[in-house]
């Protein structure tokens, strides 16, 4: 990924669903436990990447003892539907985690979900490759009224009102 010079912002005008998920390696020497968990997430991400109809838009990940993945979804309904799909990778992975690890403390998993209302989010990317919310929803120049955080918020609020009226 090459950094680009222009200032850009996300093209997301509507609601944004942000799903944070990760794991924490509590007992590093039990590599089979955390490797199993990490591999299950890889399978889910491959499935989501190949089935756009599930509503997953993309993600960014950081790794260490505690991992974090920030993912973006079209809607809360899409995210919750995927979590419950009987023929998808998530439920078997969740059952396997509970069967092999459960609450024994070897590996921790966590997630947080945020629905950010239209007009209540803004973003800017300078000297960055396409990243985060802009990677998930597309990007536009951060110029004119979108040059400042306040301007981006105001422009997003106007776009949200216009969408609600149509």
TORPA-4810 file (N, C-alpha, C, O; in nm, 3 decimals):
<nodes>
NODE_1_0.084_-0.117_0.000_0.000_0.000_0.000_0.089_0.124_0.000_0.175_0.141_0.086_X
NODE_2_0.066_0.208_-0.096_0.144_0.329_-0.109_0.066_0.447_-0.053_-0.053_0.462_-0.080_X
NODE_3_0.133_0.530_0.025_0.069_0.651_0.078_0.049_0.750_-0.035_0.135_0.766_-0.122_X
NODE_4_-0.066_0.817_-0.034_-0.097_0.918_-0.134_-0.102_1.054_-0.068_-0.126_1.064_0.052_X
NODE_5_-0.081_1.158_-0.145_-0.074_1.293_-0.090_-0.209_1.359_-0.063_-0.221_1.426_0.040_X
NODE_6_-0.310_1.347_-0.148_-0.431_1.427_-0.126_-0.502_1.392_0.004_-0.500_1.277_0.049_X
NODE_7_-0.564_1.495_0.062_-0.647_1.472_0.181_-0.780_1.417_0.134_-0.845_1.474_0.045_X
NODE_8_-0.822_1.305_0.191_-0.951_1.247_0.156_-1.030_1.219_0.283_-0.976_1.217_0.394_X
NODE_9_-1.158_1.198_0.264_-1.248_1.160_0.372_-1.333_1.044_0.323_-1.336_1.015_0.204_X
NODE_10_-1.400_0.979_0.413_-1.488_0.869_0.377_-1.609_0.921_0.302_-1.655_1.032_0.327_X
NODE_11_-1.660_0.841_0.212_-1.782_0.875_0.138_-1.907_0.825_0.211_-2.017_0.832_0.155_X
NODE_12_-1.893_0.774_0.332_-2.008_0.723_0.407_-2.095_0.838_0.455_-2.052_0.918_0.538_X
NODE_13_-2.217_0.845_0.402_-2.310_0.950_0.443_-2.417_0.898_0.538_-2.475_0.975_0.615_X
NODE_14_-2.444_0.769_0.535_-2.550_0.712_0.617_-2.497_0.661_0.750_-2.387_0.695_0.793_X
NODE_15_-2.579_0.577_0.813_-2.535_0.511_0.937_-2.412_0.427_0.909_-2.396_0.375_0.798_X
NODE_16_-2.327_0.414_1.007_-2.207_0.333_0.997_-2.209_0.234_1.113_-2.232_0.273_1.227_X
NODE_17_-2.185_0.107_1.084_-2.174_0.006_1.188_-2.027_-0.033_1.199_-1.965_-0.078_1.103_X
NODE_18_-1.973_-0.014_1.319_-1.833_-0.046_1.347_-1.832_-0.161_1.447_-1.891_-0.152_1.554_X
NODE_19_-1.763_-0.268_1.409_-1.754_-0.386_1.493_-1.607_-0.409_1.526_-1.527_-0.436_1.437_X
NODE_20_-1.573_-0.398_1.653_-1.437_-0.425_1.700_-1.436_-0.565_1.758_-1.524_-0.602_1.836_X
NODE_21_-1.336_-0.643_1.720_-1.327_-0.779_1.771_-1.180_-0.816_1.787_-1.095_-0.765_1.714_X
NODE_22_-1.152_-0.903_1.879_-1.014_-0.946_1.897_-1.002_-1.060_1.995_-1.100_-1.112_2.047_X
NODE_23_-0.878_-1.097_2.017_-0.849_-1.201_2.114_-0.725_-1.160_2.193_-0.646_-1.076_2.151_X
NODE_24_-0.712_-1.221_2.308_-0.595_-1.198_2.394_-0.534_-1.333_2.428_-0.603_-1.423_2.477_X
NODE_25_-0.407_-1.345_2.403_-0.336_-1.468_2.437_-0.299_-1.461_2.584_-0.211_-1.384_2.623_X
NODE_26_-0.366_-1.540_2.666_-0.341_-1.540_2.810_-0.234_-1.641_2.850_-0.157_-1.617_2.943_X
NODE_27_-0.229_-1.751_2.779_-0.129_-1.856_2.808_-0.058_-1.887_2.677_-0.097_-1.978_2.603_X
NODE_28_0.047_-1.810_2.649_0.116_-1.818_2.520_0.169_-1.956_2.488_0.179_-1.994_2.371_X
NODE_29_0.203_-2.033_2.591_0.259_-2.167_2.569_0.153_-2.266_2.520_0.188_-2.374_2.471_X
NODE_30_0.025_-2.231_2.533_-0.082_-2.316_2.480_-0.118_-2.268_2.339_-0.231_-2.230_2.310_X
NODE_31_-0.015_-2.273_2.252_-0.027_-2.219_2.117_-0.141_-2.282_2.038_-0.200_-2.216_1.953_X
NODE_32_-0.172_-2.410_2.063_-0.279_-2.477_1.989_-0.414_-2.412_2.018_-0.504_-2.415_1.933_X
NODE_33_-0.429_-2.354_2.136_-0.556_-2.290_2.170_-0.573_-2.158_2.094_-0.677_-2.134_2.032_X
NODE_34_-0.470_-2.072_2.101_-0.487_-1.943_2.034_-0.473_-1.955_1.884_-0.530_-1.875_1.810_X
NODE_35_-0.398_-2.053_1.835_-0.387_-2.076_1.691_-0.522_-2.122_1.634_-0.562_-2.079_1.526_X
NODE_36_-0.590_-2.209_1.707_-0.723_-2.255_1.665_-0.818_-2.135_1.655_-0.895_-2.124_1.559_X
NODE_37_-0.813_-2.047_1.752_-0.900_-1.930_1.753_-0.868_-1.837_1.637_-0.958_-1.788_1.569_X
NODE_38_-0.740_-1.811_1.615_-0.698_-1.723_1.505_-0.736_-1.783_1.370_-0.782_-1.711_1.281_X
NODE_39_-0.718_-1.913_1.353_-0.754_-1.978_1.227_-0.903_-1.969_1.199_-0.944_-1.953_1.084_X
NODE_40_-0.984_-1.979_1.303_-1.129_-1.968_1.285_-1.166_-1.829_1.234_-1.253_-1.815_1.148_X
NODE_41_-1.099_-1.726_1.285_-1.127_-1.591_1.239_-1.086_-1.575_1.093_-1.156_-1.510_1.015_X
NODE_42_-0.974_-1.635_1.055_-0.932_-1.631_0.915_-1.036_-1.690_0.822_-1.062_-1.635_0.714_X
NODE_43_-1.096_-1.801_0.861_-1.200_-1.864_0.780_-1.322_-1.772_0.766_-1.380_-1.760_0.658_X
NODE_44_-1.359_-1.707_0.876_-1.473_-1.615_0.871_-1.444_-1.498_0.778_-1.530_-1.460_0.698_X
NODE_45_-1.324_-1.442_0.786_-1.289_-1.328_0.702_-1.287_-1.366_0.554_-1.330_-1.288_0.469_X
NODE_46_-1.236_-1.484_0.522_-1.237_-1.529_0.381_-1.381_-1.545_0.332_-1.413_-1.506_0.219_X
NODE_47_-1.466_-1.601_0.416_-1.607_-1.617_0.380_-1.673_-1.481_0.358_-1.742_-1.461_0.258_X
NODE_48_-1.652_-1.390_0.449_-1.713_-1.257_0.438_-1.663_-1.182_0.316_-1.740_-1.112_0.250_X
NODE_49_-1.535_-1.195_0.285_-1.477_-1.125_0.170_-1.532_-1.176_0.038_-1.536_-1.102_-0.060_X
NODE_50_-1.575_-1.301_0.034_-1.626_-1.357_-0.091_-1.778_-1.352_-0.103_-1.833_-1.391_-0.206_X
NODE_51_-1.846_-1.303_0.000_-1.993_-1.294_-0.004_-2.037_-1.155_0.037_-2.077_-1.132_0.151_X
NODE_52_-2.031_-1.061_-0.058_-2.068_-0.921_-0.032_-2.210_-0.909_0.021_-2.240_-0.815_0.095_X
NODE_53_-2.297_-1.001_-0.016_-2.437_-0.994_0.027_-2.454_-1.008_0.178_-2.561_-0.978_0.231_X
NODE_54_-2.349_-1.052_0.249_-2.356_-1.066_0.395_-2.343_-0.932_0.467_-2.374_-0.923_0.585_X
NODE_55_-2.298_-0.828_0.396_-2.296_-0.694_0.454_-2.164_-0.648_0.511_-2.152_-0.533_0.553_X
NODE_56_-2.064_-0.733_0.512_-1.930_-0.696_0.559_-1.865_-0.608_0.453_-1.864_-0.642_0.335_X
NODE_57_-1.809_-0.493_0.495_-1.750_-0.400_0.400_-1.598_-0.401_0.400_-1.537_-0.361_0.301_X
NODE_58_-1.536_-0.444_0.508_-1.391_-0.445_0.515_-1.344_-0.426_0.658_-1.422_-0.402_0.750_X
NODE_59_-1.211_-0.437_0.675_-1.156_-0.427_0.810_-1.008_-0.392_0.806_-0.943_-0.401_0.702_X
NODE_60_-0.958_-0.353_0.921_-0.816_-0.329_0.947_-0.782_-0.407_1.074_-0.863_-0.414_1.166_X
NODE_61_-0.662_-0.465_1.080_-0.624_-0.547_1.196_-0.487_-0.510_1.249_-0.399_-0.466_1.175_X
NODE_62_-0.469_-0.529_1.380_-0.342_-0.509_1.447_-0.319_-0.629_1.537_-0.411_-0.681_1.599_X
NODE_63_-0.192_-0.674_1.543_-0.160_-0.798_1.612_-0.060_-0.775_1.724_0.028_-0.690_1.714_X
NODE_64_-0.075_-0.850_1.828_0.011_-0.850_1.945_-0.049_-0.951_2.042_-0.128_-1.037_2.002_X
NODE_65_-0.012_-0.942_2.167_-0.072_-1.032_2.267_-0.224_-1.016_2.266_-0.298_-1.114_2.277_X
NODE_66_-0.269_-0.891_2.254_-0.411_-0.864_2.235_-0.428_-0.814_2.092_-0.366_-0.715_2.053_X
NODE_67_-0.511_-0.881_2.015_-0.535_-0.841_1.877_-0.659_-0.755_1.871_-0.745_-0.760_1.959_X
NODE_68_-0.668_-0.676_1.765_-0.789_-0.598_1.740_-0.813_-0.592_1.591_-0.721_-0.572_1.512_X
NODE_69_-0.938_-0.611_1.554_-0.980_-0.590_1.417_-1.096_-0.492_1.422_-1.194_-0.513_1.494_X
NODE_70_-1.085_-0.386_1.344_-1.193_-0.290_1.329_-1.259_-0.323_1.197_-1.196_-0.315_1.091_X
NODE_71_-1.388_-0.359_1.202_-1.458_-0.392_1.078_-1.578_-0.302_1.060_-1.632_-0.245_1.155_X
NODE_72_-1.619_-0.291_0.935_-1.729_-0.204_0.897_-1.835_-0.288_0.827_-1.804_-0.376_0.746_X
NODE_73_-1.960_-0.259_0.859_-2.073_-0.336_0.809_-2.178_-0.242_0.750_-2.189_-0.127_0.792_X
NODE_74_-2.254_-0.292_0.653_-2.361_-0.212_0.591_-2.469_-0.178_0.693_-2.524_-0.067_0.691_X
NODE_75_-2.500_-0.273_0.781_-2.607_-0.249_0.879_-2.589_-0.339_1.000_-2.519_-0.441_0.995_X
NODE_76_-2.653_-0.300_1.109_-2.653_-0.382_1.229_-2.725_-0.514_1.202_-2.685_-0.619_1.253_X
NODE_77_-2.829_-0.507_1.121_-2.904_-0.628_1.088_-2.816_-0.730_1.015_-2.824_-0.850_1.042_X
NODE_78_-2.731_-0.682_0.922_-2.640_-0.772_0.852_-2.542_-0.839_0.948_-2.518_-0.959_0.939_X
NODE_79_-2.486_-0.761_1.038_-2.390_-0.815_1.135_-2.455_-0.921_1.223_-2.400_-1.030_1.241_X
NODE_80_-2.572_-0.890_1.278_-2.641_-0.985_1.366_-2.687_-1.109_1.290_-2.684_-1.220_1.344_X
NODE_81_-2.730_-1.091_1.166_-2.773_-1.206_1.085_-2.655_-1.300_1.060_-2.670_-1.422_1.068_X
NODE_82_-2.538_-1.243_1.029_-2.420_-1.328_1.007_-2.386_-1.408_1.133_-2.354_-1.526_1.126_X
NODE_83_-2.394_-1.343_1.247_-2.361_-1.410_1.373_-2.449_-1.532_1.397_-2.407_-1.627_1.463_X
NODE_84_-2.572_-1.530_1.345_-2.669_-1.638_1.370_-2.683_-1.737_1.255_-2.754_-1.836_1.268_X
NODE_85_-2.616_-1.711_1.142_-2.632_-1.798_1.024_-2.584_-1.940_1.053_-2.470_-1.962_1.092_X
NODE_86_-2.672_-2.034_1.033_-2.639_-2.175_1.061_-2.543_-2.235_0.959_-2.470_-2.329_0.991_X
NODE_87_-2.541_-2.183_0.837_-2.456_-2.240_0.732_-2.331_-2.156_0.706_-2.271_-2.166_0.599_X
NODE_88_-2.292_-2.073_0.802_-2.173_-1.989_0.788_-2.065_-2.034_0.886_-2.089_-2.121_0.970_X
NODE_89_-1.949_-1.974_0.876_-1.833_-2.013_0.959_-1.845_-1.973_1.106_-1.783_-2.036_1.192_X
NODE_90_-1.922_-1.868_1.138_-1.922_-1.814_1.273_-1.973_-1.911_1.380_-1.904_-1.935_1.479_X
NODE_91_-2.091_-1.968_1.361_-2.148_-2.054_1.467_-2.061_-2.176_1.498_-2.041_-2.207_1.615_X
NODE_92_-2.009_-2.248_1.397_-1.919_-2.359_1.431_-1.794_-2.312_1.506_-1.746_-2.381_1.597_X
NODE_93_-1.741_-2.196_1.470_-1.622_-2.144_1.539_-1.656_-2.109_1.684_-1.577_-2.137_1.774_X
NODE_94_-1.771_-2.050_1.707_-1.814_-2.012_1.842_-1.836_-2.138_1.927_-1.797_-2.142_2.044_X
NODE_95_-1.898_-2.238_1.868_-1.919_-2.363_1.942_-1.786_-2.430_1.976_-1.768_-2.481_2.086_X
NODE_96_-1.693_-2.431_1.880_-1.561_-2.492_1.904_-1.486_-2.416_2.013_-1.422_-2.478_2.097_X
NODE_97_-1.494_-2.283_2.012_-1.428_-2.205_2.116_-1.484_-2.246_2.253_-1.407_-2.270_2.346_X
NODE_98_-1.615_-2.253_2.264_-1.677_-2.288_2.392_-1.644_-2.431_2.434_-1.630_-2.459_2.553_X
NODE_99_-1.633_-2.521_2.338_-1.602_-2.661_2.369_-1.456_-2.677_2.413_-1.428_-2.748_2.510_X
NODE_100_-1.363_-2.612_2.342_-1.220_-2.633_2.369_-1.161_-2.537_2.472_-1.065_-2.572_2.541_X
NODE_101_-1.217_-2.418_2.482_-1.159_-2.316_2.570_-1.260_-2.270_2.674_-1.232_-2.272_2.794_X
NODE_102_-1.377_-2.230_2.628_-1.480_-2.186_2.721_-1.428_-2.077_2.813_-1.381_-1.973_2.767_X
NODE_103_-1.437_-2.102_2.942_-1.391_-2.003_3.040_-1.263_-2.049_3.113_-1.238_-2.007_3.226_X
NODE_104_-1.182_-2.136_3.048_-1.063_-2.187_3.115_-0.950_-2.084_3.123_-0.852_-2.106_3.195_X
NODE_105_-0.961_-1.974_3.052_-0.863_-1.867_3.063_-0.746_-1.872_2.966_-0.663_-1.782_2.967_X
NODE_106_-0.737_-1.975_2.881_-0.624_-1.984_2.788_-0.621_-1.869_2.688_-0.516_-1.809_2.664_X
NODE_107_-0.736_-1.840_2.631_-0.749_-1.735_2.530_-0.872_-1.653_2.564_-0.977_-1.708_2.596_X
NODE_108_-0.857_-1.521_2.559_-0.972_-1.433_2.576_-1.020_-1.386_2.440_-0.939_-1.362_2.350_X
NODE_109_-1.150_-1.372_2.426_-1.204_-1.309_2.306_-1.295_-1.196_2.349_-1.353_-1.198_2.458_X
NODE_110_-1.308_-1.098_2.263_-1.389_-0.982_2.298_-1.444_-0.919_2.171_-1.390_-0.939_2.062_X
NODE_111_-1.551_-0.844_2.186_-1.599_-0.760_2.077_-1.682_-0.645_2.133_-1.736_-0.653_2.243_X
NODE_112_-1.689_-0.541_2.054_-1.772_-0.424_2.083_-1.838_-0.383_1.952_-1.776_-0.390_1.846_X
NODE_113_-1.962_-0.341_1.959_-2.037_-0.304_1.839_-2.091_-0.163_1.857_-2.144_-0.128_1.962_X
NODE_114_-2.075_-0.082_1.752_-2.121_0.057_1.755_-2.201_0.088_1.630_-2.155_0.064_1.518_X
NODE_115_-2.321_0.141_1.648_-2.398_0.194_1.536_-2.384_0.346_1.547_-2.431_0.406_1.644_X
NODE_116_-2.321_0.406_1.449_-2.297_0.550_1.449_-2.397_0.612_1.353_-2.395_0.582_1.234_X
NODE_117_-2.482_0.697_1.405_-2.588_0.756_1.324_-2.533_0.843_1.212_-2.428_0.906_1.226_X
NODE_118_-2.605_0.845_1.103_-2.569_0.932_0.990_-2.551_1.074_1.042_-2.630_1.123_1.122_X
NODE_119_-2.446_1.138_0.996_-2.417_1.275_1.038_-2.340_1.285_1.168_-2.309_1.396_1.213_X
NODE_120_-2.309_1.171_1.230_-2.237_1.172_1.358_-2.098_1.115_1.347_-2.035_1.084_1.449_X
NODE_121_-2.048_1.099_1.227_-1.913_1.047_1.209_-1.841_1.131_1.104_-1.902_1.187_1.013_X
NODE_122_-1.710_1.137_1.119_-1.626_1.205_1.021_-1.492_1.136_1.019_-1.457_1.063_1.112_X
NODE_123_-1.417_1.158_0.913_-1.286_1.095_0.901_-1.199_1.179_0.809_-1.249_1.253_0.724_X
NODE_124_-1.069_1.168_0.827_-0.974_1.230_0.734_-0.852_1.141_0.724_-0.812_1.077_0.822_X
NODE_125_-0.794_1.137_0.606_-0.676_1.056_0.580_-0.579_1.143_0.501_-0.612_1.192_0.393_X
NODE_126_-0.460_1.161_0.555_-0.357_1.243_0.490_-0.230_1.160_0.483_-0.187_1.101_0.582_X
NODE_127_-0.170_1.154_0.365_-0.049_1.074_0.344_-0.070_0.928_0.384_0.018_0.864_0.442_X
NODE_128_-0.188_0.876_0.350_-0.225_0.739_0.386_-0.268_0.664_0.261_-0.319_0.725_0.167_X
NODE_129_-0.248_0.533_0.260_-0.314_0.453_0.157_-0.464_0.451_0.191_-0.504_0.494_0.299_X
NODE_130_-0.546_0.402_0.100_-0.688_0.389_0.131_-0.701_0.301_0.254_-0.646_0.191_0.259_X
NODE_131_-0.775_0.350_0.355_-0.771_0.289_0.487_-0.905_0.304_0.558_-0.980_0.399_0.532_X
NODE_132_-0.934_0.210_0.647_-1.045_0.222_0.741_-1.180_0.243_0.676_-1.218_0.173_0.582_X
NODE_133_-1.252_0.341_0.728_-1.387_0.371_0.681_-1.387_0.409_0.534_-1.480_0.373_0.462_X
NODE_134_-1.285_0.481_0.488_-1.277_0.518_0.347_-1.254_0.395_0.259_-1.303_0.390_0.146_X
NODE_135_-1.182_0.298_0.309_-1.160_0.173_0.234_-1.291_0.095_0.225_-1.320_0.034_0.122_X
NODE_136_-1.369_0.096_0.333_-1.494_0.021_0.337_-1.605_0.088_0.256_-1.679_0.020_0.186_X
NODE_137_-1.617_0.221_0.266_-1.730_0.292_0.206_-1.693_0.374_0.083_-1.781_0.430_0.017_X
NODE_138_-1.566_0.381_0.050_-1.523_0.468_-0.059_-1.476_0.601_-0.002_-1.496_0.630_0.115_X
NODE_139_-1.412_0.680_-0.087_-1.356_0.807_-0.040_-1.391_0.920_-0.133_-1.431_0.900_-0.248_X
NODE_140_-1.376_1.041_-0.082_-1.396_1.163_-0.160_-1.293_1.265_-0.111_-1.239_1.251_-0.002_X
NODE_141_-1.266_1.367_-0.192_-1.169_1.469_-0.149_-1.215_1.540_-0.021_-1.333_1.568_-0.003_X
NODE_142_-1.120_1.568_0.065_-1.149_1.644_0.187_-1.115_1.790_0.159_-1.021_1.846_0.216_X
NODE_143_-1.192_1.850_0.071_-1.171_1.989_0.031_-1.299_2.067_0.050_-1.404_2.010_0.079_X
NODE_144_-1.290_2.197_0.033_-1.408_2.282_0.049_-1.467_2.266_0.188_-1.394_2.275_0.287_X
NODE_145_-1.598_2.242_0.196_-1.660_2.231_0.329_-1.612_2.108_0.407_-1.631_2.101_0.528_X
NODE_146_-1.552_2.014_0.339_-1.505_1.891_0.405_-1.358_1.902_0.447_-1.295_1.801_0.479_X
NODE_147_-1.303_2.023_0.447_-1.162_2.040_0.480_-1.133_2.029_0.630_-1.022_1.992_0.668_X
NODE_148_-1.230_2.060_0.714_-1.209_2.051_0.859_-1.304_1.946_0.918_-1.401_1.906_0.854_X
NODE_149_-1.274_1.903_1.040_-1.360_1.805_1.107_-1.502_1.861_1.122_-1.599_1.790_1.096_X
NODE_150_-1.514_1.986_1.162_-1.646_2.048_1.177_-1.719_2.053_1.043_-1.839_2.028_1.036_X
NODE_151_-1.646_2.085_0.938_-1.706_2.090_0.804_-1.751_1.953_0.758_-1.858_1.941_0.697_X
NODE_152_-1.672_1.850_0.784_-1.711_1.714_0.745_-1.834_1.670_0.821_-1.924_1.609_0.763_X
NODE_153_-1.840_1.700_0.951_-1.958_1.664_1.029_-2.082_1.736_0.976_-2.188_1.674_0.962_X
NODE_154_-2.070_1.865_0.948_-2.183_1.941_0.896_-2.227_1.887_0.760_-2.347_1.870_0.737_X
NODE_155_-2.133_1.859_0.671_-2.167_1.805_0.539_-2.234_1.668_0.553_-2.328_1.638_0.480_X
NODE_156_-2.187_1.585_0.644_-2.247_1.454_0.666_-2.387_1.466_0.723_-2.475_1.387_0.690_X
NODE_157_-2.410_1.566_0.810_-2.544_1.588_0.866_-2.640_1.633_0.757_-2.755_1.590_0.755_X
NODE_158_-2.596_1.720_0.667_-2.679_1.765_0.556_-2.713_1.647_0.465_-2.829_1.629_0.427_X
NODE_159_-2.614_1.566_0.432_-2.637_1.449_0.347_-2.734_1.352_0.414_-2.820_1.294_0.347_X
NODE_160_-2.723_1.335_0.545_-2.813_1.245_0.618_-2.956_1.298_0.614_-3.050_1.220_0.595_X
NODE_161_-2.975_1.428_0.632_-3.109_1.489_0.625_-3.169_1.472_0.485_-3.286_1.438_0.471_X
NODE_162_-3.088_1.497_0.384_-3.136_1.484_0.246_-3.177_1.340_0.216_-3.278_1.316_0.150_X
NODE_163_-3.099_1.245_0.263_-3.132_1.103_0.242_-3.261_1.066_0.313_-3.342_0.990_0.260_X
NODE_164_-3.282_1.120_0.433_-3.404_1.090_0.509_-3.528_1.150_0.442_-3.637_1.093_0.450_X
NODE_165_-3.511_1.264_0.376_-3.624_1.330_0.310_-3.662_1.265_0.179_-3.775_1.280_0.134_X
NODE_166_-3.570_1.192_0.117_-3.600_1.131_-0.013_-3.656_0.992_-0.003_-3.686_0.929_-0.105_X
</nodes>
